[in-house]
Amino acid sequence: MSKRLAVGNLPCQMTGDDLQTLFSEAGLVASAKIIPYLHNGETCGFGFVEMKTTAEGQNAISMLNGRQVDGRLLLVKADRTQSKSVFSRRHKQR
């Protein structure tokens, strides 16, 4: 089982590789992605990290939530969107 985390308040210059390196302090990282803005494609402030296990995900939250990186305090929490099935999201849209 994996643990997907939402990460906010990232420095604008941070790359996906930087994000993966940072979270590897807490355990094995399955993936790390910084999300670009839709209107201009630039990245600034938000991403997702998927840890290999739930325990490593919890460890990442404990270690990195509130940590200062390049003058910004990271916000790290469990991504709640993954727990909902596609059916339940479609059903709510009707």
HELIX and SHEET records of a PDB file:
HELIX    1   1 GLY A   16  PHE A   23  1                                   8    
HELIX    2   2 THR A   54  LEU A   64  1                                  11    
HELIX    3   3 ARG A   80  SER A   83  5                                   4    
HELIX    4   4 VAL A   86  GLN A   93  1                                   8    
SHEET    1   A 4 VAL A  29  PRO A  36  0                                        
SHEET    2   A 4 THR A  43  MET A  51 -1                                        
SHEET    3   A 4 LYS A   3  GLY A   8 -1                                        
SHEET    4   A 4 LEU A  75  ALA A  78 -1                                        
SHEET    1   B 2 GLN A  68  VAL A  69  0                                        
SHEET    2   B 2 ARG A  72  LEU A  73 -1                                        
END                                                                             
